[in-house]
């Protein structure tokens, strides 16, 4: 089973950028699609972006389309989330996870990381 560790969160002003990283241990990383999720207080965990095992296809939630970019480096066992033009409503804990079955609901994913806090505020 893969273990995932997120990093790169922090405090940023509106309009700023952050790059999140998710480092995976284990040899199965390259076999699975990977997703980024976020959860803010009082809200359900929601998918932000998803990328297939080869990196050939991606999905973005409407709320982040055009601002966020998901990518992966299978040689480094790492998936990234580049976040530009950040808004206060992007404030949340961001998680990466491994897609274990079809679909984009959190229940389709496993091996959740511990999360990294992103706060967008002036």
C-alpha contacts under 8 A as a table, 3 or more apart, distances in Angstrom:
res1	aa1	res2	aa2	distance
1	X	26	X	6.75
1	X	28	X	7.51
1	X	111	X	7.28
2	X	24	X	6.27
2	X	25	X	5.47
2	X	26	X	4.99
2	X	27	X	7.60
2	X	28	X	6.75
2	X	29	X	6.76
2	X	111	X	6.30
3	X	24	X	5.53
3	X	25	X	5.28
3	X	26	X	7.04
3	X	111	X	6.12
3	X	112	X	7.67
3	X	113	X	7.09
4	X	22	X	6.24
4	X	23	X	5.63
4	X	24	X	4.63
4	X	25	X	6.70
4	X	96	X	7.20
4	X	97	X	7.29
4	X	111	X	6.72
4	X	112	X	6.49
4	X	113	X	4.71
4	X	114	X	7.81
5	X	22	X	5.37
5	X	23	X	5.24
5	X	24	X	6.60
5	X	113	X	5.23
5	X	114	X	6.62
5	X	115	X	7.60
6	X	20	X	6.99
6	X	21	X	5.56
6	X	22	X	4.31
6	X	23	X	6.48
6	X	95	X	6.88
6	X	96	X	6.90
6	X	113	X	6.28
6	X	114	X	6.92
6	X	115	X	5.82
6	X	116	X	5.95
7	X	20	X	5.75
7	X	21	X	5.28
7	X	22	X	6.46
7	X	115	X	7.85
7	X	116	X	5.92
8	X	18	X	7.04
8	X	19	X	5.94
8	X	20	X	4.52
8	X	21	X	6.11
8	X	116	X	7.12
9	X	18	X	7.04
9	X	19	X	7.58
9	X	20	X	6.26
9	X	116	X	5.29
9	X	117	X	5.22
9	X	118	X	4.89
9	X	119	X	7.90
10	X	18	X	7.94
10	X	116	X	7.93
10	X	117	X	6.12
10	X	118	X	5.04
10	X	119	X	6.10
11	X	118	X	6.19
11	X	119	X	4.74
11	X	120	X	5.92
11	X	121	X	7.12
12	X	16	X	6.00
12	X	17	X	7.18
12	X	18	X	7.66
12	X	118	X	7.83
12	X	119	X	6.29
12	X	120	X	5.01
12	X	121	X	6.29
12	X	122	X	7.64
13	X	16	X	5.49
13	X	86	X	7.63
13	X	120	X	5.40
13	X	121	X	5.02
13	X	122	X	4.99
14	X	85	X	6.96
14	X	86	X	5.36
14	X	87	X	5.09
14	X	88	X	6.35
14	X	120	X	5.75
14	X	121	X	6.01
14	X	122	X	6.50
15	X	84	X	6.99
15	X	85	X	4.11
15	X	86	X	4.84
15	X	87	X	6.40
16	X	84	X	6.14
16	X	85	X	5.47
16	X	86	X	5.48
17	X	82	X	7.50
17	X	83	X	5.39
17	X	84	X	4.39
17	X	85	X	6.23
17	X	86	X	6.19
18	X	82	X	6.17
18	X	83	X	5.23
18	X	84	X	6.74
19	X	80	X	6.87
19	X	81	X	5.64
19	X	82	X	4.42
19	X	83	X	5.94
20	X	80	X	5.52
20	X	81	X	4.98
20	X	82	X	6.38
20	X	83	X	7.86
21	X	78	X	6.73
21	X	79	X	5.93
21	X	80	X	4.56
21	X	81	X	6.52
22	X	78	X	5.42
22	X	79	X	5.17
22	X	80	X	6.21
22	X	96	X	6.43
23	X	76	X	7.91
23	X	77	X	6.03
23	X	78	X	4.53
23	X	79	X	6.74
24	X	29	X	6.67
24	X	77	X	5.34
24	X	78	X	5.99
25	X	29	X	7.50
25	X	77	X	7.09
26	X	29	X	6.42
27	X	30	X	7.31
28	X	31	X	5.46
28	X	32	X	7.19
29	X	32	X	5.92
29	X	74	X	7.45
29	X	77	X	6.28
30	X	33	X	7.98
30	X	53	X	5.69
30	X	54	X	7.40
30	X	74	X	5.84
30	X	77	X	7.31
31	X	53	X	5.63
32	X	52	X	6.86
32	X	53	X	4.86
32	X	98	X	6.42
32	X	99	X	6.22
32	X	100	X	7.30
33	X	50	X	7.06
33	X	51	X	5.50
33	X	52	X	4.12
33	X	53	X	4.45
33	X	98	X	6.24
33	X	99	X	5.30
33	X	100	X	7.98
34	X	50	X	5.66
34	X	51	X	5.43
34	X	52	X	6.53
34	X	53	X	7.17
34	X	79	X	7.48
34	X	96	X	7.13
34	X	97	X	5.85
34	X	98	X	4.72
34	X	99	X	5.55
35	X	47	X	7.14
35	X	48	X	7.47
35	X	49	X	5.65
35	X	50	X	4.13
35	X	51	X	6.36
35	X	96	X	5.58
35	X	97	X	5.39
35	X	98	X	6.36
35	X	99	X	6.78
35	X	109	X	7.95
36	X	47	X	6.13
36	X	48	X	5.45
36	X	49	X	5.25
36	X	50	X	6.28
36	X	81	X	7.56
36	X	94	X	6.88
36	X	95	X	5.63
36	X	96	X	4.46
36	X	97	X	6.53
37	X	45	X	6.48
37	X	46	X	5.36
37	X	47	X	4.28
37	X	48	X	5.03
37	X	49	X	7.06
37	X	94	X	5.66
37	X	95	X	5.09
37	X	96	X	6.16
37	X	97	X	7.82
38	X	45	X	5.58
38	X	46	X	5.56
38	X	47	X	6.57
38	X	48	X	6.69
38	X	92	X	5.80
38	X	93	X	5.42
38	X	94	X	4.28
38	X	95	X	5.92
39	X	43	X	6.25
39	X	44	X	6.07
39	X	45	X	4.46
39	X	46	X	6.42
39	X	92	X	5.25
39	X	93	X	5.36
39	X	94	X	6.63
40	X	43	X	5.50
40	X	44	X	7.49
40	X	45	X	7.58
40	X	91	X	6.85
40	X	92	X	4.41
40	X	93	X	6.29
41	X	92	X	7.67
45	X	106	X	7.12
46	X	105	X	7.58
46	X	106	X	7.27
47	X	50	X	7.70
47	X	61	X	6.80
47	X	104	X	6.69
47	X	105	X	7.09
47	X	106	X	7.33
48	X	60	X	5.86
48	X	61	X	5.22
48	X	64	X	7.02
49	X	58	X	7.14
49	X	59	X	5.32
49	X	60	X	4.43
49	X	61	X	6.27
49	X	69	X	7.92
49	X	70	X	6.46
50	X	58	X	5.50
50	X	59	X	5.03
50	X	60	X	6.69
50	X	70	X	7.04
51	X	55	X	5.66
51	X	56	X	7.50
51	X	57	X	5.84
51	X	58	X	4.45
51	X	59	X	6.54
51	X	70	X	6.78
51	X	71	X	7.03
51	X	72	X	7.84
52	X	55	X	5.01
52	X	56	X	6.27
52	X	57	X	5.55
52	X	58	X	6.51
53	X	56	X	7.70
54	X	57	X	7.82
55	X	58	X	7.14
55	X	71	X	6.72
55	X	72	X	6.44
58	X	70	X	7.33
60	X	64	X	6.53
60	X	65	X	5.57
60	X	68	X	7.92
61	X	64	X	5.66
61	X	65	X	6.11
62	X	65	X	5.17
64	X	67	X	5.43
64	X	68	X	5.63
65	X	68	X	6.21
66	X	69	X	7.80
67	X	83	X	6.15
67	X	84	X	5.15
67	X	85	X	6.10
67	X	86	X	7.72
68	X	81	X	6.70
68	X	82	X	5.47
68	X	83	X	4.48
68	X	84	X	6.02
69	X	80	X	7.99
69	X	81	X	5.64
69	X	82	X	5.03
69	X	83	X	6.62
70	X	79	X	7.32
70	X	80	X	5.62
70	X	81	X	4.59
70	X	82	X	6.39
71	X	79	X	5.77
71	X	80	X	5.21
71	X	81	X	6.59
72	X	77	X	7.72
72	X	78	X	5.73
72	X	79	X	4.08
72	X	80	X	5.86
73	X	76	X	5.40
73	X	77	X	6.06
73	X	78	X	5.41
73	X	79	X	6.29
74	X	77	X	4.73
74	X	78	X	6.38
75	X	78	X	7.92
83	X	86	X	6.60
86	X	90	X	6.48
86	X	120	X	6.73
87	X	90	X	5.40
87	X	91	X	7.59
87	X	120	X	6.11
88	X	91	X	5.66
88	X	119	X	7.33
88	X	120	X	4.69
88	X	121	X	5.84
89	X	120	X	7.57
90	X	118	X	7.55
90	X	119	X	7.47
90	X	120	X	6.71
91	X	117	X	7.79
91	X	118	X	5.37
91	X	119	X	4.57
91	X	120	X	5.46
92	X	117	X	6.06
92	X	118	X	5.51
92	X	119	X	6.62
93	X	115	X	5.82
93	X	116	X	5.38
93	X	117	X	4.34
93	X	118	X	5.98
94	X	115	X	5.24
94	X	116	X	5.27
94	X	117	X	6.22
94	X	118	X	6.99
95	X	112	X	6.84
95	X	113	X	5.93
95	X	114	X	6.84
95	X	115	X	4.47
95	X	116	X	6.66
96	X	112	X	6.12
96	X	113	X	5.87
96	X	115	X	7.29
97	X	109	X	5.88
97	X	110	X	5.67
97	X	111	X	5.68
97	X	112	X	4.68
97	X	113	X	6.56
98	X	109	X	5.32
98	X	110	X	5.30
98	X	111	X	5.96
98	X	112	X	7.19
99	X	102	X	7.51
99	X	108	X	5.95
99	X	109	X	4.32
99	X	110	X	6.44
100	X	108	X	5.74
100	X	109	X	5.27
100	X	110	X	6.43
101	X	108	X	5.13
101	X	109	X	7.03
102	X	108	X	6.44
103	X	108	X	5.96
104	X	108	X	6.31
104	X	109	X	7.82
105	X	108	X	5.56
105	X	109	X	7.43
106	X	109	X	5.43
107	X	110	X	7.59
109	X	112	X	7.67
